[in-house]
Amino acid sequence: MSLTPLLKPRSIAIIGASDNKTRIGGVPVDLLKRAGFAKIYPVNPKNETIQGMRAYKDIESVPEVVDLAIIAVSAEATLPMLERCHALGIPAAMAYASGYAETNEDDGTKRQEELIAFTTRTGMRVAGPNCMGNANFTDAIFTTFGQSFQPGEVAGNTALLTQSGNMCATVFRMARRAGVMFSHVINTGNEASVDFSDYLDYLAGDDGTHAAVCYIEELRNGPKFLAAAARFRAAGKLLAVYKVGASEKGAEATRSHTAALAGDSAAYDAAFARAGVARAGSLAELADLAYLHGLGKGKIRGNNCAVLSISGAAGAILADALALAGGDTPTFPQDVQDGLTAQIPGHSMVSNPVDLTGNIVNSNDFLFECMKLALQPDDIDVLLLYLPGAFLTGALEQVEKTAASTSKTLIVIDTFAMADQAHLAAQGIGYFEDFDRAARAISAYGAWAKGGEDASAFTPSTIQWPAIEAGRKALSETEGKDALALFGVPVVHDALVQTADEARKAAEAVGYPLVAKLVSPDVAHKTEHGLIRLSIKDADAAVDAFEAMMAKAKSMNVHIEGVTFEPMLQGGVEILAGVTRDPVFGWMLTVGMGGVWTELMKDACHSLLPVDATRAEAMLRSLKGFALLDGYRGAPKADVAAAANAIAALCTAVLAGGERLREVEVNPLLVMPQGNGAVAVDALVLLNEAAA
């Protein structure tokens, strides 16, 4: 059903309306009345009039079927009232009451479950519960009891969408101070019926909304969010998000390293990267991103900055701040540096950042030419200009002239906070009072402008997984490697033995040195139990290893399939590649350096599936430990392309396995010297017992 009756209603009944303009049931009456909304129907059995308007004793007495019913009654009375509204054919409602799942109490949880059952059965669109309502500035419709949103505000083209009522008001005020005007302000509350992504999808199609800034605590439907985000991206609309809970929630240790690395925050990071969402690091940055978008849609195309400053120290501070935030200050071409040297009196740094020197006090006639030169390189996206106080006042004409002559964005930083921000904005010139805040906002916005990850070219595999009996929790290592090999994952082939005599013969056939491993679907980390032996050099040692591991496994009371012998590969660099199922977004790949890097450094990169070889290689190159693959300290370069192909094949295999799989990990994936490929030495395949 459309959200239009909820967000753009033509008629509204306020059930529990109050004559007191400061009470929850009185604020929306007052706001709607002052906004000039035509069809307001206050409902209160105790009053004949409410705030000078006729009051109705019950919803059944209202003379028309309204588009929206605002339910400003207790939690206990809300559901019975919704039933009555539905019986009248009212398509949408808004439930203000708290006392639902947010209480973390049985009564509240039950109450919310009953409300969800009602909306599922009836199809009625119910905002909340536990929400403060919305403000539609474009159409002057106020269905909120929040008094931060007042009629008369000039409508803008940015929407604010939050899961917290308090944060809704907080971000609104911060953004307004930055000069941002809003089309919609929406608080989602508990999202029993209409969830965050439903609102986002509506805003993606709203002609009056060019950007949305969002405060998120937890998404309920990852695929729906990604689909709505894709609509924003396709329309060229900014979608900026501040996700609370960036720190890990203390995920419990699991059977695989992948699951330990792939926490809640990593999944959201991967999802936002895939969708091309601008990730804000703070509420202030959320407001700043909306502000930058309003300066000129599409003008900022990246986060490479030219920095011009009256102070060499300020230039260095800005360069550092940009680097820390993910932006950059590319070195100017020599001809640009020569031109700057000719313009700036005396000796100064001109490579980027540019030190305009103290001579600007005597004369600033050279500033326009310097700005024009700094904007000349194709790889420069933004010009940052540090001119505090009187320096900016004296150079304002040249700054405005430069802004008018370029398609790129100029941003002034005035730490004295003396500039007229509104005047600068009218000229399309950005303004910040703080180095770090400017650097973070520009870096995040520029990263968004470059676009998200392209996964459109993925082609599903037609290969089928081997049949897996119902009720199994995991495959053995041998079964797992054999299955992955079907999809192109290169694996170490092994010899499985069940007796000492077979062990002796297999060891001679495989060759030395070799590795012996117990094969059991019940043991994930064999090293911790002494169930792996390395550097076996003769048949007697192989038999000893076989007998010791079998005895140990029998004492553990686990299912035993036997012991495998495989060649002990020499050289190469160990990496980890694993796929886990995130409950919100689905399959997520984790790639990391193996060994101590996985255990201690948690050097890992994450991406939602599908992942092709190009994306896999980019993930490897983003790792801190990539130098180990790139010939660190004279070591041979590793076969990164082969590793990327193996990782892509792993992802293809997981997608083909579908619901039957729970988690798949290759650890280690041994990346051999360039030209010699990569090989999966060990594989862990965990199964979803509940799936058919």
Salt bridges, closest charged atoms under 4 A:
ASP30 OD2 - ARG34 NE 3.20
GLU60 OE1 - ARG84 NH2 2.77
GLU64 OE2 - LYS39 NZ 3.50
ASP67 OD2 - ARG10 NE 3.02
GLU76 OE2 - ARG111 NH2 3.56
GLU83 OE2 - ARG121 NH2 2.60
GLU153 OE1 - ARG176 NE 3.03
GLU191 OE1 - ARG220 NH1 3.13
ASP195 OD1 - LYS224 NZ 3.63
ASP198 OD1 - LYS224 NZ 3.00
ASP201 OD1 - ARG231 NH1 3.04
ASP206 OD2 - HIS184 NE2 3.44
ASP264 OD2 - LYS243 NZ 3.79
ASP269 OD1 - ARG279 NH1 2.09
ASP288 OD2 - ARG437 NE 2.57
GLU369 OE2 - LYS372 NZ 3.59
GLU400 OE2 - HIS423 NE2 2.47
GLU453 OE1 - ARG274 NE 3.02
GLU453 OE2 - ARG615 NH2 3.01
GLU469 OE1 - ARG472 NH1 3.57
GLU477 OE2 - LYS481 NZ 3.10
GLU477 OE2 - LYS517 NZ 2.98
GLU477 OE1 - LYS526 NZ 3.18
GLU479 OE1 - ARG472 NH2 2.80
ASP494 OD2 - LYS481 NZ 3.19
ASP501 OD2 - LYS505 NZ 3.43
ASP540 OD1 - ARG504 NH1 3.05
GLU561 OE2 - HIS559 NE2 3.92
GLU566 OE1 - LYS481 NZ 3.06
GLU566 OE2 - LYS517 NZ 3.26
GLU599 OE2 - HIS257 NE2 3.22
GLU617 OE2 - ARG621 NH2 3.04
ASP630 OD1 - LYS637 NZ 2.89
GLU659 OE2 - ARG581 NH1 3.46
ASP682 OD2 - LYS526 NZ 3.72
